[in-house]
Structures are given as structure tokens and as C-alpha cells.
Amino acid sequence: MRRATAEEQKAYAADFALPGMLCGKVFRSAEAHARLVKLDTGKASRIPGVRAVITAADVADVRYGAAVKDEPVFASDIVRYRGQAVAAVAAISLEAAEAAIAAIEAVYEPLPPVFDLAAALGPGAPLVHEGWQSYVAIPILQRDGNVCNRARIICGDVERGWAEADRIFEHRFTTAMVHQGYTEPRAAVASWDSGQVTVWSNTQLPFDLQSTLAEILAIAPSKIRVIVPGVGGGFGGKLRVGVEHFAALLAKKAGRPVKIMTTGEEELTAAYPRQGTLIELKTGVTRDGRLTARQGRIYFDTGAFAGSGPGVASVATMVLAGPYRTPNLFLEGYAVYTNKTNCGSYRAPSGPQANFAVESQMDIIADALGIDPLELRLRNIVREGDEGPTGQVLTAVGLEECLLKVAEAIRWNDRRPAPGRGKGIACGWWTTTGGSSGVYVKINPDGTVALNTGAVEIGTGALTGAAQVLAEELGVDLTDISVVSADTFSTPFDFGAQGSRTAFAVGNACRAAAADLRRMLFAQALMGWSGGWLSDGSVSAIDTTDELRTAYTVFGIGFAAISVIFILLNAHALRLADRIGLNAGERIFTRMRRQDWCEQVGICLLSIALARWLPMWNVLEFSAPGMIYMLNAATGWISGRHYRREFARLSAPGA
């Protein structure tokens, strides 16, 4: 697979630079919860080399957020966590920008902070957002005070489950906030031109970022272009807007490109770490280890703003159920405001926290009942055809096989080989994020293939996998695929690199596009192309995984007679070779598999024959390699075999 440009192959957002670019820095709150009494940026603006200083007074009065629009660009009256943005500067050097930040004067009036879940949920707790009811939010969210969402799963009757249980276990678990630990800090470069802004960012969601910037900048999304260079790790920490809006606002005011990159301190005080949690679990079981009921509550410390907290709280209820047959469930997830840094996603958001509690309790139950922990799980796991807690019928369930193979591999029968040493086993389930992924696939005149996708490669190899799928479907080598990705102006929409979805979604979009492309090749060969021939001989197709749209443009294909003749091709390959001569065919291809020699020669010779014998269909304008590719692809599809094709570029006979 080839990247389209050296820049896409090598440059990371942290390394990206433009001529005349300024350095941006953000002035952040030193208080966790306080009233902003005074903000003086006069000295900062007079520092030599400073080109722009902005505060809340310089930007639109808007709030943004994924589920709850509760976050402003800059704090204007109340700061809600230590590290919240209050102002930003742009200067000709990092030193000048840092000097300007140091020159900004802020005076605060402290307010009672809320630092833990118990304090936030207690009676009479200070509200992190006194005006929470005025915020725009997704209608289905259950909000109240410091709770920005409550989600529930209810199945059966837990009271009946308690009555059926021989033992009831109750436990409480806690987990801490955790930063994703990506190597490359968040970085962005912004540049304006004629009312349009281009942002180079290491975001995982370029199209979501485009929409968020449109809200913040109060301009149409079509005026915003987001391009993603290389990304030095994300793991969910780069899903939402980080510093891109500051760079865009500073660049607009300064009239020059601006780059902002976070420091290590900013990553630990003003990023999007995994939420800390408090988990309460109550589980009923029979003497032989059958689960009868489970009641659970998981509280997420989502920080000063909702972020991804509401969605995470919802997903957590599924994980609390676990991959077990539990007839009675009452599970709740809460996203709770505190005066801490905003939180976000980190590799299966909510999964590690909830699964840690569930599987820890399963081990506790096994020990208390004197049942092997593996056996306890095998007695309760879901199987093919079972119904999940939300009503989904489960298919392709291989959990029992997986557990048994793992146990064999780690020699589970010898799980306590020595004092102070032991082995553990656990299981869980997870959901894959949905969302649309579009691809644009083009067969070039030389037989190579261009894959255009809006997806972001964050180091997982997902786009390489998608290119492998496309190569296999079209019967070409992986090295013949060129990939252009993650540019909101030139690539199809993609839901983003999140939720373990990219390889699956983009790969299936490639499969759909390849199938449609083959179908159109045959259809056009049968029907002819009424608009005449174009000289580049290219074929292209676009498709999306959710089949919202399919559009095709097919060039350089015609001759209704081709389909009829090529069906008889295998039987007459040698006769055609003898009649026309092998030299002509040998000039067309450079390499082929020996076992397919006759078939390949026949295809090549047929295309030459048609080019010579049918001049009335404007064959002088068609590209021979494009036609040969179509014939080879069609033959490979019918026979079920794929071929390596590397054709020499030819001009049409007589051109």
C-alpha cells in the first residue's frame, strides 16, 4: 500500500509547520472552582513579538459538547476546574508566547469545590453548574443537578431473584482517573484564507471536529477544512476538540497561521482522561453457583463538563450485566459533575472499570462457594441463541470455547504453582461502535487503484487492513493500492477512529465498492457507454457501509461484443494467439503467473484485436491498459482466481 504523498507518510501533527507560523499558548485557571473577578491582558499584549491575545470577550458566546452543550471556549465568570482555559496568546516564538502568558493577571474569588463523587451526590452539594437546566442536551438524557445522565437496564424482577438465591454478595469497588498516555501530545495548526479555515490536527474524528468548530466559530462547516497528518497515538483521548479551536481563533485575529501543542503538564490537567468510578454490586447465587439476580450502580466522575460521560454511563450498564445468563437485572449508570479536569474516552470507555468490578466479584463468589472460578463462569455464560439484557438475540457466541482454550493454554489445573504465585481467568463483552464509513475507489489507467477514505489511521493498521480487503476483492496487489485519508474536503464522510470500528466499517465499504465496481464494469461492457470514450481509461466507484448512497462514473468501457467474446475466451485463447501472434500480446503485459498464461494472453490479444478491428467506436481515444484491466478483473471474478497485473502503458493503435 502506498501513501499518496510523503507528507502523509512522515509528518505528524506535532511536526507540522507552515511558513510564517506563530506559536500559540493557553492561559489556564489556577483555581478549581472560583469566580473570575478580574482578567488583565494588557501587559501580555505589549510583550515584544506578541501578535494576538484573546479572551471570552473576543469569541462568540456559545457552549459546545457531544451530549450536553455545557462547555465554553474560555471561562468568563466562573472557572470550574484547575486548568480551564481563560485566555490565549499567539507570538512569533515560544519564548514570547510564554512571557505573555506569565504577564496575564487573573484575580479569583474561591467557591466551594466538589472533588469526589460522594460530595457531588450528597444532599445540599454545591452545583458545579448552577444553570445546568438551561443547557441544550440530547432529549433522552436523565439529568438532575450534578448528574448529567442516568442510564438504566431493567430485566425481570430482582426481588424475586433475591428470594431464589441461597447467597447474596454485596461489594463496593473504586477506580481512578487514568490518562491515555499517547506519545504525541495534542497539536493543531490553523490557517485562514478568504473566509475559510484549514486545520491540521491529530484528531481521531475529523468530521466531528469540523462540526464542533463550526459551532464555535459560528461559520458553516463547508468553510472549515480538517486534515489529519500522522497521529502519534490516541486511544480515545483525541476524540473531541482539544486545542484546534484556540489555534483557529488566534489565527483569525493575528492574520497568520498559528500552531498550538500541549505540554506534559497540560495533558495531565486539561485533557480527556478515563473517568474515575465508584461501583456498587449486589449479586444473588444458588448453592451450585447459578446467578439469580444482579443489582449494580456505577458512578462516573466525568469532571467539570459532561464530555463523553453520558454515553459512557449508558454503555457501562451493559458491561455490568456481563456475558452471563442472569434472569433478573437492575443496573444503573451515572455521569456526575465534579470540579476536576474534563474526562473523555479511553479504550472501551466504561469497559475496564465495570468489568473489573464484575469479574472481581465473580472470583469472590467462587471462593466463597468453593467452586473453581472457571467452572463458575462456564455455568453462567451466555450461549448461542440466548437473549441479551437489552433484548438482542446473541449469535456466533464462542465464549465457552474461548475460556476452555485459555484455561488449557495457561495450564489452569495448576493455577497455584507456588506460595505467593497464581493464575487468574476472567471474561467480558464489549460492543462495537456503529456509524457510517464511505470510501471512493478508482481504477487508474495503469491498473493501479486509488482508495479515498475519511477514516483516520491512528497506528492500529486499520487502513492497511482495509486496503488489503480492497486488493483481494479487486484481485490486485496491496502495493497497487494508494490511500488518501482524513481530509474533510476531499474524502467521504467517516464516523471516526473510535469504538474498534475502523477496520470493520471501512473494510466493508471497500468490499461494497469493489462489488459494485465489478457489477458496473459488466453492465457497461454489455450496454456500451453512450457518452463516448475518455482518454484516461479510468473507472471509479463510491460506496458507504450503510448504503446511504452509491454513485458511479465509468470511463473507457464499451464494446457490447466484449462480454460475448470473452465468455468464449478460455476455449479460444491458443487459437487467437496463433492467429494474431504472440509478440503483440507480450508487449502488453510484463509479468503473469505461468499457470494462467493462455488465459492472460487471450485477454490481451482480444483487447488488441478489438482496438484494431472496431475503430467506429472511438477506440482511438480509449486507454488499452484500462480495458485490459477490466477484462482481467472480469475473468478473475468469474473463475474465482485473482491475478497479478502489471501492464506496460500503451497508446491506442494508430494514435
ABEGO torsion letter per residue (X at the ends): XBBABAAAAABBAAABBBBGBBBBBBBBBABABBBBABBBAAAAAABBGBABBBBAAABBBBBBEAABBABBABBAABBABBGBBABBBBBABAAAAAAAAAABBBBBBBBBBBABAAAAABBGBBBABAAAAABBBBAABBBBEABABBBBBBBEBAAAAAAABABBBBBBBBBBBBBAGBABBBBBBBBBBGGBBBBBBABABAAAAAAAAAAAAGBBAAABBBBBBBBBEAGGAAABBAAAAAAAAAAAAAGBBBBBBBBAAAAAAABBBBBBBBBBBBBBBBAAGBBABBBBBBBBBAEABAEAAAAAAAAAAAAAAEBBBBABBBBBBBBBBBBBBBBBBBGGBGAAAAAAAAAAAAAAAAAAAGBBAAAAAAAABBBBGBBBAAGBBBBGBAAAAAAAAAAAAAGAABABABBGBBBBBBBBBBBBBBEBBBBBBBBBAAGBBBBBBABBBAGAGAAAAAAAAAAAAAGBBAAABBBBBGBAAABBBBAEBBGGAAAAAAAAAAAAAAAAAAAAAAAAAAAEBAAEBBAAGBBBBBBBAAGABBBBBBBGBBGAAAAAAAAAAAAAAAAAAAAAEAAAAAAABABBBAAAAAAAAAAAAAAAAAAAABAAAGAAABBAAAAAAAAAAAAAAAAGBBBBBBBBBBBBBGX
